[in-house]
């Protein structure tokens, strides 16, 4: 590893905590959601989807995880929403918004 570290330019700056905590996590989240969508839609027309939700609190922020499952696939994360906004909108409106975003 040190051999590779010697080949790095002098002006190289490794990603900081803000880069890792914001943009890189957002990119990873979008990639995972797209991958999950592809997996879930493989047998969607035959078996349909089951929707689940789960609550969590991270750094005093209430979150709702929206999960979907189809056939033999385990529950798969479709979206993570802040619970306060979800309660104001209502669960039905949130699910309809997710379906529109998913373009089903």
N, C-alpha and C positions, 0 to 999 in steps of 0.2 A: 504494500500500500504506500509506503514511503517513496518507492520509486515513481509511482504515479503522481504523488504530491509534488515531487520535484519538477515535473513537466508542466505544472500549472503556471499560467502567466502571473506576473507580479500584481497586475491590476484586478485579478479575480477576487470577487467578494462572495462568500457563501451566503445562501439565503438566511435571513434573520428570522426571529421568532414571529414577526408580523407577517412576513411572506409565507411562512409555513402555516400560520394560523388563519390566513385569509384566502389568498388566491389559490394556493396549492390544494387546500382542503376543498374549496369550491369546485375546482377542476376534477378532483377525485370523486366528489359527490355526484357531479353530473355524469361522469363516466360510469359509475356504479349503477345509477338509476337507469341509464340507457341500456346497460348490460342486463339488468333485472327485467326491463321491459321486453327485451328480445326473448329472454328465457320464458317469461310468463305467457307471451303471445304465441308460442309454438303450438299449443293445443287449446287455445282460447275458444275457437269456434266450436269445438266438440264438447268440452267440459265446463266452460265458463270460468268465472273468477269468484273467489270468496274474499271478502274484505274484512280485515281485523284492524284494531287500533290498540295502542299501548301508550301509557303515560310515563314520563320520566322528568326529573328535575335536574338540570345541570346549571351550576352557578346561580342558583335561585331563579332560574327561568324555567317555567313549566312548558314542556314540549309534548307533542303528540306524534308518535310514530305511526304512520299509516302503512299497513302491511297487506299484501295480497298473496293468495296461494291458488294453485291450479294443479290438479291431479296429484302426482307423487312429489311435486316440488315442495320444499319447506317454505314457511312464511318468508316472504321477500320484501325488503323495504322499498316502498314506492315513493314516499315523501316524508319529510319531517317538518312539522309546522309548529309555530308558537301557540300554545294553548289559549292564551288570552284573546288573540285574534280569532281563533277558531270558535271560541265560545260566543263571541260577539256575532260572528257570521252564522253560526249554526252548523251542526254536523252535516246536514243534508246539502247545504250550499257548498260546504268545503268539498264533499265527495263529488258533487256535480262539477265543481271547478277542476278537481283532479282529473275527472273523466274527459273534460274538454281539453285539458293540457295534454292528456295521454292520446287524444285524437282517436278514441275508440268508436 
